[in-house]
Amino acid sequence: MEHHLDWSSDEEFTLDGVSYFSVPIITREKNVAPSVGQMFLIKTRPQIDHYVALIEASQPRFILELGIYQGGSTTLLAQLAKPEKLVAIELRDSCRPLDEFIRAHSMEDVIVPFYGMNQSDVVALDTIVQREFDGQPIDLIIDDASHLYAETKASFNRLFPHLRPGGLYVIEDWAWSSHPLPLHLQGTTPLSLFITELVFASACLPRCIAEITIDAHMAIVRRGTRNMNPAVFDVSAHFDPTSRQMVDALSPILTATD
């Protein structure tokens, strides 16, 4: 399945008649806004090209997305993958552009959003996964939600076992502590610590974590073949003593302060 995005600039493109406006997060802070009728997402053109390649290579049929924001990433995923089911979770109470897209394209049975939900609410995650996927392993999970250490880790531990063997778990914007920080992130544990933990865990649990691919924007974790119980799985519980000492030593060093 090949997709052709018709780019009119580095910020605007169309796909199958749907217009998109996409900017990096630093531009969003300058109050740059899409035109009426455009779907809005916060990604650079290279990031979008990366997703196009990822979808074409993995052909996911069942997708779970954490973080909807203005809905553009969800609609783009639906257009690129044409999945059987795409479940999306958002902390905010609503996303009008996404709801309008779903109605306009008669995709109520394909795109299922859940609003007002914290990604660390593992009980709610269990309920949603069981109800919406009905035991079907998930092909692709994308975490573009809080970008906070504890919340991201809670979601990963609960959801990663639900991937099919070879399925992908994408964690976006893991390196935010390497850039100037907004006030709400200063002094918090950086997400890069969790990515470090995943690297150590991949050495200790090679049948659980088959591969990790990292670039400046995202970390992609490929699931291995080992059975995992979502109720008790915790990557941190499987470190060898040396890895544990290194993670404990890194935590205060990495904590973001400016």
C-alpha positions in Angstrom: 0.0 0.0 0.0 1.6 3.2 -1.1 0.5 6.7 -0.1 1.1 10.0 -1.9 0.9 13.1 0.3 0.5 16.2 -1.9 2.7 18.8 -0.1 2.1 22.4 -1.1 4.6 23.6 1.5 6.6 22.1 4.4 3.5 22.8 6.6 0.5 21.9 4.4 -0.5 18.8 2.5 -3.5 16.9 1.3 -4.3 13.2 1.4 -7.3 11.7 -0.4 -9.0 15.1 -0.4 -8.4 15.9 3.3 -6.3 19.0 4.0 -3.7 19.0 6.8 -1.6 21.7 8.5 1.4 20.4 10.4 4.0 22.3 12.4 6.7 21.4 15.0 5.8 22.1 18.6 8.1 25.2 18.8 6.0 26.8 16.1 2.7 26.0 17.9 4.0 28.1 20.8 4.0 31.1 18.4 0.2 30.6 17.9 0.4 29.5 14.3 -3.0 28.1 13.4 -4.5 26.1 10.5 -7.1 27.4 8.1 -10.7 26.6 8.5 -11.3 23.0 7.5 -7.7 21.8 7.9 -6.8 19.0 10.2 -4.0 20.1 12.6 -1.1 18.0 13.8 2.1 18.9 15.6 4.8 17.1 13.6 7.5 18.1 11.2 7.4 17.0 7.6 10.3 14.4 8.2 8.3 13.0 11.1 5.2 12.6 8.9 7.3 10.9 6.2 8.6 8.6 8.9 5.1 7.6 9.8 4.1 7.0 6.2 7.1 4.6 5.8 6.3 2.9 9.1 2.6 2.3 8.2 3.6 1.0 4.7 6.1 -1.4 6.3 3.9 -2.7 9.1 0.4 -2.6 7.6 -1.3 -2.3 11.1 -4.9 -3.5 11.3 -5.5 -2.7 14.9 -4.1 0.5 16.4 -4.2 2.2 19.8 -3.2 5.9 20.0 -2.6 7.8 23.3 -3.0 11.5 22.8 -5.4 13.0 20.3 -4.9 16.8 20.8 -6.6 18.4 17.7 -7.2 15.1 15.9 -4.9 15.4 13.0 -2.6 12.5 13.9 -5.6 10.2 14.4 -7.2 11.0 11.1 -3.9 10.7 9.3 -3.3 7.3 10.8 -6.8 6.2 9.7 -6.2 7.4 6.2 -2.7 5.9 5.9 -3.4 2.5 7.6 -7.1 2.0 6.7 -7.3 -0.1 9.9 -10.1 -2.3 11.1 -10.1 -0.5 14.4 -8.3 2.6 15.6 -8.9 3.4 19.3 -7.7 6.9 20.5 -7.5 8.2 24.0 -7.3 11.8 25.1 -7.2 13.7 28.4 -9.3 16.6 27.1 -13.0 16.3 27.2 -13.6 16.5 23.4 -12.1 17.0 20.0 -14.6 18.6 17.6 -12.4 18.3 14.4 -12.0 14.6 15.0 -15.6 14.0 15.7 -16.6 15.9 12.6 -14.1 13.8 10.5 -15.6 10.6 11.8 -19.1 11.6 11.0 -18.2 13.0 7.5 -16.4 9.8 6.6 -18.8 7.4 8.2 -16.0 5.9 10.3 -17.9 5.4 13.6 -17.1 1.7 13.6 -13.4 2.3 12.7 -12.2 5.3 14.8 -13.3 5.1 18.4 -12.2 8.0 20.6 -12.3 8.1 24.4 -12.1 11.5 26.0 -11.4 12.7 29.6 -9.1 9.8 30.3 -5.7 9.9 31.8 -3.2 7.5 30.1 -2.0 6.2 33.5 -5.5 4.9 34.4 -4.6 1.3 33.9 -8.1 0.1 34.9 -9.7 2.2 32.2 -7.1 1.0 29.7 -7.9 -2.6 30.5 -11.6 -2.0 30.0 -11.1 -0.2 26.7 -8.7 -2.8 25.3 -10.9 -5.7 26.3 -14.1 -4.1 25.0 -12.8 -2.6 21.7 -10.2 -5.3 20.6 -12.0 -8.3 22.2 -8.8 -10.3 22.6 -7.4 -9.3 19.2 -3.6 -8.5 19.6 -2.8 -4.9 18.7 -0.5 -4.2 15.8 0.6 -0.6 16.6 0.5 1.5 19.8 1.5 5.2 19.6 2.0 7.2 22.8 1.9 11.0 22.0 0.1 11.9 25.2 1.5 13.5 28.4 5.2 12.8 27.7 5.6 12.4 31.4 7.7 9.7 32.9 5.3 8.0 35.3 2.3 8.2 33.1 4.2 7.0 30.0 5.7 4.1 32.0 2.3 3.1 33.4 0.7 3.0 30.0 3.6 1.0 28.5 3.6 -1.6 31.2 -0.1 -2.2 30.8 -0.3 -2.0 27.0 2.9 -3.5 25.7 1.9 -7.1 26.4 -1.3 -6.6 24.3 0.8 -6.1 21.2 1.1 -9.0 18.8 4.6 -10.5 18.5 6.5 -8.1 16.2 4.0 -5.3 16.9 5.3 -1.8 17.5 5.1 0.6 20.4 6.0 4.2 19.5 6.9 6.7 22.2 7.0 10.3 20.8 9.0 13.3 21.9 11.1 11.3 24.4 14.0 13.8 24.3 12.1 16.9 25.5 14.6 17.4 28.4 17.3 18.2 25.9 15.5 21.4 24.9 14.3 24.6 26.7 11.5 23.5 29.0 8.1 25.0 29.7 7.4 25.7 33.4 5.1 22.6 33.9 8.0 20.3 33.0 10.8 21.9 35.0 11.9 19.7 37.8 10.1 16.6 36.6 11.7 13.3 35.8 12.5 13.4 32.1 11.0 10.8 29.7 14.6 10.0 28.5 15.0 8.1 31.8 12.3 5.7 30.7 13.9 5.2 27.3 17.1 4.4 29.1 15.2 1.8 31.2 13.8 0.2 28.1 17.3 -0.1 26.6 18.5 -1.9 29.7 15.3 -4.1 29.8 15.9 -5.1 26.2 19.2 -6.7 27.3 17.5 -8.5 30.2 14.3 -9.4 28.4 15.2 -10.1 24.7 12.2 -12.3 24.2 9.9 -9.5 25.5 11.6 -6.5 23.8 13.0 -7.7 20.5 14.3 -4.4 19.2 14.4 -0.7 20.0 14.9 1.9 17.3 15.6 5.5 18.5 15.9 8.8 16.7 15.6 12.4 17.9 11.8 12.3 17.8 10.6 8.9 18.7 11.6 5.5 20.2 10.1 2.4 18.5 9.9 -0.7 20.6 9.2 -4.0 18.8 7.6 -6.7 20.9 9.2 -10.1 21.2 7.5 -13.5 21.3 7.4 -14.1 25.1 3.9 -14.2 26.8 3.4 -11.4 29.3 0.7 -10.8 31.8 -0.5 -7.2 31.5 -1.7 -7.1 35.1 1.9 -7.6 36.5 4.3 -6.8 33.7 6.9 -4.1 34.7 10.0 -3.6 32.7 11.8 -2.2 35.8 11.3 -5.5 37.7 13.6 -7.4 35.4 16.8 -5.4 35.5 20.0 -7.1 36.4 21.7 -5.6 39.5 24.2 -3.5 37.4 21.4 -2.1 35.3 19.4 -1.2 38.4 22.4 0.6 39.9 22.9 2.6 36.7 19.2 3.6 36.4 19.1 4.7 40.0 22.2 6.7 39.5 20.9 8.4 36.3 17.6 9.4 37.8 18.8 12.5 39.8 21.3 13.4 37.1 18.7 13.5 34.3 15.9 15.3 36.3 15.1 18.4 34.3 15.7 21.7 36.1 15.8 24.3 33.3 
